[in-house]
Amino acid sequence: MSTTLVELPGATWRTVHRVVLPVDADADDLALYVDYDSAVSTPGAVGGGRPGDDADSLGGAPAAAEGSTATLAVRAEGRAENVRGRRGLVVDARSRVSFGTYFNAFPASYWRRWTTASAVRLQVELAAAGTVTVYRSNARGLRQRVTARTVAPGAPLVVDLSLAAFGDGGWYWFDVAAGAAETALVRAEWQVAEEVPPPASTLSIAVTTYNRPDYCLELLRTLAASEDVRAVLDHVYVMDQGTQLVSDEPGFAEVAAALGEQLRIVRQGNLGGSGGFSRGMRETLRAGVSDHVLLLDDDIVVEPEGVLRALQFAQACRTPTVVGGHMFDMFDRSVMHSFGERVDKYRFFWGSVPGVHERHDLSAQNLRATPWMHKRVDVDYNGWWMCLIPVAVLREVGLSLPVFIKWDDAEFGLRAAEAGFPTVSLPGAAVWHVSWTDKDDGTDWQAYFHERNRLVAALLHSPYPRGGRIFRESVFTDVKHLISMQYSTEVLRLMALQDVLSGPEHLLATLPTRTAEVRQARKAYPDARTSTDVDAFPRAHQRKPPRKGKEPTSPNRYTLLPWAAAVVARHLTAPAPEALERPEKQVAAMDSTWWRLAHYDSAVVSTADGTAAAWYKRDPREFRRLLARSAEAHRQLWARWDELAAAYREAMPRFTSPQAWDGVFEASTVPAPQPPAAPAAERGAGDSAGEAALSGAGEER
């Protein structure tokens, strides 16, 4: 018998990962659930290699040797019409489908590393005779066939599989092949063997929303429609911080009636993501009935099965563990945008774990064809688009840092890890979210929060003297914004530096007001005043043609210092008068790099989303003033780093405590609106249920 197959006659099995199909059978994301490719090729092979070609998968063709030219995969479009509800799929006669996909393969290495599970059981039930072939992969993405069985209707396949060999990576999955007649998957699921099954857990869900009532209502509708999620759900807390209320959205009454007492609407002032999610954490702690709180962004589409998988995984973890979901692109449904996040401690900057590829399209290169997805990815934190946090962790480390937006999720992950609580980004648990590809929030009002919160997080957690490289990067970034004529951005960054220097007490004190203040501070500068009218600015005219007909290029490590000296000197001189009357260049957002903008006296620059543009104008007086302020602020930061780090670390337990947040919440809570009372005779059952859900929603708990 294969060493992968095991016999555990006395084991207790618990279903943790059901095979599912898309909620709406959308052809755009079907590839995340079912793989119709009839061939996979060898990683490292020349020409489109994919894991584990063998005679079985290529119809008798030999496997491609590593480094040789591989047989290309035979692509086949998914057939959405074959989907039968959430659990079933028709397999056409003489065809084969694979469930070696993101949502339906079993992430064995994650269960092996983080949980008490020792084995996994696959159960597959077919409607007609067919063949089920079970595969596994290793950390390099190489496929290995485990077993193949003929399955008859009424006699489900049951295969027990060891998790012992998955120390560094690897998945399990299965294929279904039909013979002369079609068959259909009725159901399939993965169960884990546990010596002592964990007690049943429940969760509360916290959703923070700000003027996205349509998105938020659709999320609530999805949750309300999932009976399996509802069975483990205590409450859905919706922290509505906007002026366009979810409760005013058409269709809210029906969703509220469906959720009933599980729905709680909390109205409060705009405290950002950190304030909204902290309120959800606090309400969960106060209620005292849930074992976990699941943070969800409002503008997402959630796979309900992923909510269950995250909870079931968290139940089985050896130690209380933060369990996060991955992020797909909402407008390109098969594209994985974020698979694993870390904080580079020397730069103190977030980003993908080394070896992870952003914006990977699983419809073009599926899981079996993506070797890097087979190595287990260990993370520092998970974005709060979907993140399950044990209540035990909240009691130990506190709530979010009061930073409005940016770095709240990353800092929480670092803080939890320092207290001994890991974070796992779990494959098979994911949401679709608007990606940040077409955003540049480092130059708008959010620039303040980028700079301040990164510095605060570094003061709290950096293991390097004076934060490692963060000080140098902060100086360089200031210079880049100044030579790019982005004076409004630099003003906000200097506000951030001054707040950091003022000490930790400013975090709670300024939380309700700082956003409005930074927005107001930007308005004085041309680069912050945008127009959607393409004819709002004079037609661009470049006074001098590019030198030798060549556009500016980025300086390299050898030319950077003399180049920077020359550019700074130029920005201290007066611009050409005609450049202030007429822009020299129309610059697309994707081309608006600092080393291009530095050469102009003025330019009309598009916003990152392409909806508007602003006229940047060089101002030597402002350049000189802001450069001097930056130099002085950074001098103080360098001199006081150790003092500030000690102050912030000493104060952190206070300003992340539930009690500290209570004061903020009490000052910002807005009573939830009550629906108008209808005459008793006109009230239907649905109206009564909806009103009950709404009237109880705003109560302090």
C-alpha positions in Angstrom: 0.0 0.0 0.0 1.2 3.6 -0.8 2.8 5.4 2.2 0.3 8.1 1.4 -2.7 5.9 2.1 -3.4 5.2 5.7 -5.7 3.1 7.8 -7.2 4.7 10.9 -10.0 2.4 12.1 -10.6 4.2 15.4 -10.2 7.8 14.2 -12.8 10.5 14.6 -13.4 12.4 11.3 -14.7 15.9 10.9 -15.7 17.6 7.7 -13.6 20.7 7.1 -13.5 21.3 3.4 -16.5 20.6 1.2 -16.1 20.6 -2.6 -18.3 23.4 -3.9 -19.2 25.2 -7.2 -19.7 28.9 -7.8 -22.7 30.6 -6.1 -23.9 31.9 -9.4 -22.1 29.5 -11.9 -20.3 32.5 -13.2 -18.0 31.4 -16.1 -15.5 34.1 -15.1 -14.6 32.4 -11.9 -15.5 28.8 -12.8 -11.8 28.0 -13.2 -11.3 28.6 -9.5 -13.6 25.6 -8.8 -13.2 23.2 -11.7 -10.2 22.6 -14.1 -11.1 21.3 -17.6 -7.5 21.2 -18.8 -6.7 17.7 -20.1 -2.9 18.1 -19.7 -0.4 19.5 -17.3 3.3 20.0 -17.9 6.5 19.9 -16.0 7.7 22.9 -14.0 11.1 24.1 -15.2 10.5 22.7 -18.7 11.0 24.9 -21.7 7.7 26.1 -23.0 4.9 26.3 -20.6 5.8 23.6 -18.1 3.2 22.4 -15.6 3.5 20.0 -12.7 3.7 16.3 -13.2 3.1 15.3 -16.8 2.8 11.6 -16.9 1.3 8.9 -19.2 -2.0 9.0 -17.3 -2.6 12.7 -17.9 -1.3 12.9 -21.4 -3.0 9.8 -22.8 0.1 7.7 -23.1 2.6 10.3 -23.8 5.8 10.1 -21.8 6.5 12.7 -19.1 8.6 15.7 -20.2 12.1 15.6 -18.6 13.0 18.7 -16.5 14.6 21.3 -18.6 13.3 19.8 -21.9 10.6 21.1 -24.1 7.2 20.1 -22.6 3.9 19.2 -24.3 1.7 22.3 -23.9 -1.4 21.9 -21.9 -4.6 21.4 -23.9 -6.9 24.3 -22.8 -10.6 23.8 -22.5 -13.2 26.3 -21.5 -15.2 25.6 -18.4 -18.9 24.6 -19.0 -21.0 26.6 -16.6 -24.2 24.8 -17.7 -22.8 21.6 -16.2 -23.0 23.1 -12.7 -25.7 21.6 -10.6 -26.2 23.7 -7.5 -23.4 24.3 -5.0 -22.2 20.6 -4.7 -22.9 18.9 -8.1 -21.3 18.9 -11.5 -22.1 16.9 -14.7 -19.1 15.3 -16.3 -19.7 14.7 -20.0 -19.3 11.3 -21.6 -15.6 10.4 -22.3 -14.4 13.6 -20.6 -12.5 14.4 -17.5 -12.5 17.2 -15.1 -10.1 18.0 -12.2 -10.9 19.5 -8.9 -7.2 20.4 -8.4 -8.3 24.0 -8.1 -7.9 26.9 -5.7 -11.3 26.4 -4.0 -11.5 22.5 -4.2 -8.0 21.1 -3.7 -7.2 20.4 -0.1 -4.3 22.6 1.3 -2.7 19.7 3.0 0.6 21.5 4.0 -1.3 24.2 6.0 -3.3 21.5 7.9 0.0 19.6 8.5 1.8 22.6 9.8 -0.7 24.4 12.0 -3.3 22.0 13.2 -3.6 18.8 15.2 -4.9 16.8 12.2 -2.8 13.7 11.3 -4.7 12.5 8.2 -7.4 13.5 5.8 -10.3 11.5 4.4 -11.7 12.1 0.9 -15.3 11.1 0.3 -16.7 11.3 -3.3 -20.2 10.3 -4.4 -21.1 10.0 -8.1 -24.5 9.8 -9.8 -23.3 7.2 -12.4 -20.3 5.1 -12.8 -17.0 6.9 -13.2 -13.3 6.9 -12.3 -11.9 9.0 -9.5 -8.1 9.6 -9.5 -6.5 11.0 -6.4 -3.3 13.1 -6.7 -1.0 15.0 -4.4 1.8 17.5 -4.9 4.9 18.4 -3.1 6.4 21.8 -2.3 8.0 22.1 -5.8 4.6 21.6 -7.4 5.4 18.2 -8.8 2.3 16.0 -9.1 2.2 12.4 -7.8 -0.7 10.0 -8.5 -1.9 8.4 -5.3 -4.7 6.0 -6.4 -7.5 5.5 -9.0 -10.8 3.9 -8.2 -13.9 3.0 -10.1 -16.9 4.5 -8.3 -20.4 3.2 -8.7 -23.6 5.1 -7.8 -24.6 4.4 -4.2 -21.1 3.3 -3.2 -19.1 6.5 -2.4 -15.4 6.5 -2.6 -13.7 6.7 0.8 -9.9 7.2 0.8 -7.8 7.9 4.0 -4.7 9.9 3.3 -1.7 10.8 5.4 -0.6 14.3 6.1 2.9 13.3 7.2 4.8 14.2 4.0 3.5 17.8 3.7 6.0 19.6 5.9 7.0 22.3 3.3 4.1 22.3 1.0 1.7 20.4 -1.2 -2.0 19.8 -1.9 -4.4 16.8 -2.4 -7.0 16.8 -5.1 -8.9 14.4 -7.3 -10.1 14.1 -10.9 -13.4 12.6 -12.2 -13.5 10.8 -15.5 -16.7 9.6 -17.3 -16.8 6.5 -19.5 -19.2 6.0 -22.5 -22.0 7.7 -20.5 -21.9 10.9 -18.6 -21.7 10.9 -14.8 -22.1 13.6 -12.2 -20.5 14.6 -9.0 -23.2 14.5 -6.3 -21.0 15.6 -3.4 -17.4 15.4 -2.2 -15.7 16.5 0.9 -12.5 16.4 2.9 -12.5 15.3 6.5 -9.7 15.4 9.0 -8.8 12.9 11.7 -8.4 14.2 15.2 -7.7 12.4 18.4 -9.8 14.8 20.4 -12.3 16.7 18.3 -12.4 20.4 19.3 -15.5 21.9 20.8 -17.9 23.5 18.4 -17.1 27.2 17.8 -19.2 30.1 16.7 -18.3 33.5 15.2 -19.5 37.0 14.9 -18.8 39.0 11.7 -17.8 42.7 11.8 -18.3 44.8 8.7 -17.1 48.4 8.5 -18.8 50.5 5.9 -18.6 54.1 4.7 -21.0 55.3 2.0 -21.1 51.9 0.2 -24.6 50.9 1.1 -25.2 48.9 -2.1 -22.0 46.8 -1.7 -22.6 46.3 2.0 -26.2 45.2 1.5 -25.2 42.7 -1.1 -22.7 41.2 1.3 -25.4 40.9 4.0 -27.7 39.3 1.4 -25.0 36.7 0.7 -24.5 35.9 4.4 -28.3 35.7 4.9 -28.7 33.2 2.1 -26.1 30.8 3.5 -27.8 28.5 5.9 -24.4 26.9 6.8 -22.8 30.2 7.8 -25.9 31.2 9.7 -25.7 28.0 11.7 -22.3 29.1 13.2 -23.1 32.8 13.3 -23.9 34.7 16.4 -24.1 38.3 15.1 -23.3 40.4 12.1 -22.2 43.8 13.4 -22.3 46.5 10.7 -20.5 49.6 11.7 -22.1 52.2 9.5 -19.8 55.3 9.6 -21.2 57.1 6.6 -24.0 59.4 5.5 -25.4 57.1 2.9 -26.8 54.5 5.2 -27.2 50.8 4.6 -30.5 50.9 6.4 -31.8 53.3 3.8 -30.9 51.1 0.9 -33.8 49.6 -1.1 -34.1 45.9 -0.1 -32.6 46.4 3.4 -35.8 45.5 5.2 -36.0 42.1 3.5 -32.3 41.3 4.3 -32.8 42.5 7.9 -35.9 40.2 8.2 -33.9 37.3 6.9 -31.0 37.8 9.4 -33.4 38.7 12.2 -31.7 39.0 15.6 -28.3 38.1 14.1 -28.0 41.6 12.6 -26.8 44.5 14.6 -26.4 47.9 13.0 -24.0 50.3 14.9 -24.0 54.0 13.9 -20.9 56.0 14.7 -18.8 58.8 13.3 -16.2 58.0 10.7 -13.3 56.4 12.6 -11.9 54.6 9.6 -11.2 50.9 9.3 -9.4 50.7 12.6 -12.3 52.4 14.4 -14.9 50.3 12.6 -13.2 47.0 13.1 -12.3 47.8 16.7 -15.9 48.5 17.4 -16.8 45.1 15.9 -14.1 43.5 18.1 -15.4 45.3 21.1 -19.0 44.4 20.5 -18.0 40.7 20.1 -16.1 40.9 23.4 -19.0 42.6 25.2 -21.5 40.0 23.9 -19.4 37.2 25.2 -20.9 34.4 23.1 -18.5 34.1 20.1 -15.2 32.3 20.0 -14.0 34.4 17.0 -14.7 37.6 15.1 -14.5 37.7 11.3 -13.5 41.1 9.9 -14.9 41.7 6.4 -14.6 44.8 4.2 -17.9 46.1 2.9 -16.9 46.2 -0.8 -16.3 42.5 -1.3 -17.9 39.4 -2.7 -17.4 36.6 -0.3 -17.3 32.8 -0.9 -19.5 31.6 2.0 -17.7 28.2 2.1 -14.5 30.1 2.8 -16.0 31.5 6.0 -16.7 27.9 7.2 -13.3 26.7 6.2 -11.6 29.5 8.1 -13.6 28.7 11.3 -13.0 25.0 11.0 -9.3 25.5 10.5 -9.1 27.9 13.4 -10.8 25.3 15.6 -8.1 22.7 14.8 -5.1 24.9 15.2 -2.6 24.0 17.9 -2.6 27.5 19.4 -5.1 30.4 18.9 -4.4 31.5 15.4 -5.4 34.4 13.2 -6.8 32.9 10.0 -7.0 35.1 7.0 -8.5 34.7 3.5 -6.9 35.5 0.1 -8.0 38.3 -2.2 -9.1 38.0 -5.8 -9.8 40.9 -8.1 -13.5 41.7 -8.1 -13.3 43.0 -11.7 -11.1 40.2 -13.0 -12.6 37.3 -11.1 -9.9 34.6 -11.8 -7.0 36.9 -10.9 -5.4 36.2 -7.5 -4.3 39.6 -6.2 -2.9 38.8 -2.8 -1.7 35.3 -1.8 0.6 36.1 1.2 1.7 39.2 2.9 4.8 40.0 5.0 6.5 43.0 6.5 10.1 43.5 5.5 11.5 44.4 8.9 14.6 46.2 7.6 12.7 48.5 5.2 9.6 48.2 7.4 7.4 48.0 4.4 4.6 45.6 3.5 4.5 43.4 0.4 4.1 39.9 -0.9 6.1 37.1 0.6 9.2 36.4 -1.6 8.3 33.9 -4.3 4.6 34.9 -4.4 3.4 36.5 -7.6 0.8 39.2 -7.5 -2.0 39.3 -10.1 -1.8 35.7 -11.0 -4.6 34.6 -13.4 -5.7 31.1 -12.5 -7.9 30.8 -15.6 -4.7 31.1 -17.7 -2.4 29.1 -15.4 -4.4 27.0 -13.0 -3.3 25.6 -9.6 -1.7 22.5 -11.1 0.3 24.7 -13.4 1.5 27.1 -10.7 4.5 25.6 -8.8 4.9 28.5 -6.5 1.4 28.0 -5.0 2.3 24.5 -3.8 5.0 25.7 -1.4 3.4 26.6 1.9 3.4 30.4 2.3 3.9 31.6 5.9 2.8 35.2 6.5 3.3 38.0 9.0 -0.3 39.3 8.7 -3.5 39.1 6.6 -5.4 42.0 5.2 -8.6 42.9 6.9 -10.6 42.3 3.7 -11.2 38.9 5.4 -9.6 38.0 8.7 -10.8 35.7 11.5 -9.4 36.6 14.9 -9.9 34.4 18.0 -11.5 36.2 20.9 -8.7 34.8 23.1 -6.2 36.8 21.0 -8.2 40.0 21.4 -8.2 39.5 25.2 -4.4 39.1 25.2 -3.2 41.8 22.7 -6.0 44.3 22.6 -7.9 45.8 19.7 -6.6 47.7 16.6 -4.1 50.4 16.8 -6.1 53.7 16.5 -4.6 54.8 13.2 -7.8 55.3 11.0 -6.5 53.4 7.9 -3.2 51.9 6.7 -1.0 49.5 8.8 -3.8 48.6 11.2 -3.9 45.0 9.9 -0.1 44.6 9.5 0.6 46.0 13.0 -2.0 43.7 14.6 -0.4 40.7 12.9 3.0 41.7 14.2 1.7 42.4 17.7 -0.1 39.0 17.8 3.0 37.2 16.6 5.1 38.8 19.4 2.5 37.5 21.9 2.8 34.0 20.4 -0.2 34.0 18.1 0.6 33.2 14.4 -1.3 34.3 11.3 -2.2 31.9 8.5 -3.5 33.0 5.1 -5.6 29.9 4.3 -6.0 28.7 0.7 -9.6 28.0 -0.2 -10.8 30.9 2.0 -11.1 34.1 -0.1 -13.0 37.2 -1.2 -13.2 39.2 -4.3 -12.2 42.8 -3.7 -11.5 45.9 -5.7 -7.7 45.7 -6.3 -5.4 48.7 -5.7 -3.8 48.4 -9.1 -5.5 51.6 -10.3 -4.9 53.5 -7.1 -2.1 55.8 -5.9 -3.2 56.6 -2.4 0.4 57.5 -1.5 -0.1 61.0 -3.1 -3.6 61.9 -2.0 -5.0 62.7 1.5 -4.0 59.1 2.6 -0.3 60.1 2.3 -0.5 61.3 5.9 -1.6 57.9 7.1 1.0 56.1 5.0 3.8 58.0 6.6 2.6 58.3 10.2 1.3 54.8 10.6 4.4 53.2 9.0 6.6 55.2 11.4 4.5 54.3 14.4 4.5 50.6 13.5 8.3 50.7 13.1 8.7 52.4 16.4 6.6 49.6 18.0 8.1 46.6 16.2 11.3 47.3 14.3 14.2 45.2 15.6 16.8 47.4 13.9 18.6 50.6 15.3 16.6 53.7 14.2 14.2 51.5 12.3 16.7 50.1 9.8 16.2 51.7 6.3 12.9 53.5 7.1 14.6 56.7 8.0 16.5 56.9 4.7 13.5 56.0 2.7 11.4 58.7 4.4 14.0 61.3 3.5 14.2 60.1 -0.1 10.4 60.0 -0.4 10.1 63.6 0.7 12.6 64.7 -1.9 10.9 62.7 -4.6 7.5 64.3 -3.9 9.1 67.8 -3.8 10.9 67.4 -7.2 7.6 66.0 -8.6 5.9 69.2 -7.6 3.6 67.3 -5.2 3.6 69.9 -2.5 0.3 68.9 -1.0 1.6 65.4 -0.5 4.7 66.7 1.2 2.7 69.0 3.5 0.7 65.9 4.7 3.9 63.9 5.2 5.3 66.7 7.4 2.1 66.8 9.4 2.6 63.0 10.0 6.2 63.5 11.1 5.2 66.2 13.5 2.5 64.0 15.0 4.9 61.1 15.5 7.3 63.4 17.2 4.6 64.7 19.5 4.3 61.2 21.1 1.8 58.4 21.3 -1.0 60.4 23.0 -1.9 62.0 19.7 -3.2 58.7 18.3 -6.5 58.6 20.2 -6.8 62.3 20.6 -6.7 63.1 16.9 -8.5 59.9 15.6 -12.0 61.6 15.0 -10.6 64.8 13.5 -7.4 64.2 11.6 -8.9 63.0 8.3 -10.9 66.2 7.9 -7.8 68.3 8.8 -5.5 66.6 6.3 -8.1 66.9 3.5 -8.4 70.6 4.3 -4.6 71.1 4.3 -4.3 69.7 0.8 -6.7 72.2 -0.8 -4.2 75.1 -0.8 -2.0 73.4 -3.5 -2.5 73.1 -7.3 -1.5 69.4 -7.4 -4.5 68.6 -5.1 -7.1 70.5 -7.2 -8.3 68.1 -9.9 -10.8 68.5 -12.7 -12.7 65.8 -14.7 -13.0 68.2 -17.6 -10.3 67.4 -20.2 -10.5 71.0 -21.5 -10.2 72.6 -18.0 -6.4 73.2 -18.5 -4.6 75.1 -21.3 -3.2 72.9 -24.1 0.3 71.7 -23.2 3.3 73.2 -25.0 6.8 72.0 -24.3 9.2 75.0 -24.6 12.2 72.8 -25.5 12.3 69.4 -27.2 13.7 66.5 -25.3 17.5 66.4 -25.3 18.6 64.4 -28.3 14.9 63.4 -28.8 15.0 61.1 -25.8 12.5 61.1 -22.9 13.9 61.3 -19.3 15.1 58.0 -17.9 15.6 56.9 -14.3 19.0 57.6 -12.8 21.0 54.5 -11.7 22.9 53.9 -8.5 26.0 55.5 -9.9 24.4 58.7 -11.4 21.7 59.2 -8.7 23.7 61.6 -6.4 24.9 64.0 -9.1 21.5 63.8 -10.8 19.7 64.6 -7.6 22.1 67.5 -6.8 21.4 69.0 -10.2 17.7 68.6 -10.0 17.4 70.0 -6.5 19.5 73.0 -7.6 17.2 73.5 -10.5 14.1 73.4 -8.3 15.5 76.3 -6.3 15.5 78.5 -9.3 12.5 80.3 -10.8 10.4 78.4 -13.4 9.9 79.8 -16.9 7.1 82.3 -16.7 5.2 80.8 -19.7 5.2 77.4 -17.9 3.0 78.9 -15.2 0.5 80.1 -17.9 0.6 76.9 -19.9 1.6 73.4 -18.9 4.7 71.9 -20.5 3.4 68.4 -20.7 0.3 66.2 -20.4 1.4 63.2 -18.4 -0.5 60.0 -17.9 -0.7 58.6 -14.4 1.4 55.5 -15.4 4.2 57.9 -16.6 4.1 60.3 -13.7 7.3 59.0 -12.1 9.4 61.3 -10.0 12.4 61.2 -12.4 10.1 62.3 -15.2 8.2 65.1 -13.4 11.4 66.5 -12.0 12.3 67.8 -15.5 9.2 70.0 -15.9 8.3 73.4 -14.7 4.6 72.4 -14.9 2.6 69.5 -16.1 -1.0 68.3 -16.2 -1.0 64.9 -14.5 -3.8 62.3 -14.6 -5.0 60.6 -11.5 -4.3 56.9 -11.1 -7.9 55.9 -11.8 -8.0 58.1 -15.0 -11.1 60.0 -13.9 -9.4 63.5 -13.5 -6.2 65.4 -13.7 -4.4 68.2 -11.8 -2.0 70.9 -13.0 1.4 70.6 -11.2 3.4 73.8 -11.0 6.9 74.3 -9.7 7.2 76.7 -6.8 10.8 77.4 -5.6 9.7 79.2 -2.5 7.5 76.3 -1.4 10.1 73.8 -2.4 12.7 75.5 -0.2 10.4 75.9 2.8 9.2 72.3 2.7 12.7 70.9 2.2 13.9 72.8 5.2 11.0 71.5 7.3 11.7 68.0 6.2 15.3 68.2 7.1 14.5 69.5 10.6 11.8 66.9 11.3 14.1 64.1 10.2 16.9 65.4 12.3 14.6 65.2 15.3 13.4 61.8 14.4 17.0 60.5 14.1 18.0 62.0 17.4 14.9 60.9 19.3 14.2 57.5 17.8 15.1 55.4 20.9 13.2 57.8 23.2 10.1 57.7 20.9 10.2 53.9 20.5 10.2 53.5 24.2 7.3 55.9 24.7 5.2 54.2 22.0 5.9 50.7 23.2 5.1 51.7 26.8 1.8 53.3 25.7 0.6 50.7 23.3 -1.3 48.5 25.8 -3.2 51.6 26.8 -4.3 52.9 23.4 -5.2 49.4 22.1 -7.2 48.4 25.1 -11.0 48.0 24.9 -11.4 50.6 27.7 -9.5 53.3 25.7 -11.5 52.5 22.6 -14.7 52.8 24.7 -14.1 56.5 25.2 -13.8 57.0 21.5 -16.9 55.0 20.7 -19.0 56.8 23.3 -18.0 60.2 21.8 -18.8 59.1 18.3 -21.9 56.8 18.5 -24.9 58.0 16.5 -28.3 56.5 17.4 -29.4 54.0 14.8 -32.4 55.3 12.7 -35.8 53.8 13.5 -38.2 52.9 10.8 -41.5 54.8 10.7 -44.2 53.0 12.7 -47.0 51.6 10.5 -50.5 50.9 11.8 -50.7 47.5 13.4 -53.3 46.3 10.8 -51.0 47.2 7.9 -48.0 45.4 9.3 -47.0 42.1 7.8 -44.8 39.5 9.4 -41.8 40.5 7.2 -42.2 44.2 8.3 -42.3 43.2 12.0 -39.1 41.1 11.7 -37.3 43.8 9.8 -38.2 46.4 12.3 -37.2 44.2 15.2 -33.8 43.6 13.6 -33.3 47.3 13.0 -34.6 48.6 16.4 -32.3 46.3 18.2 -29.3 47.0 16.0 -28.2 50.2 17.5 -28.3 49.2 21.1 -25.1 49.3 23.1 -24.3 45.7 24.2 
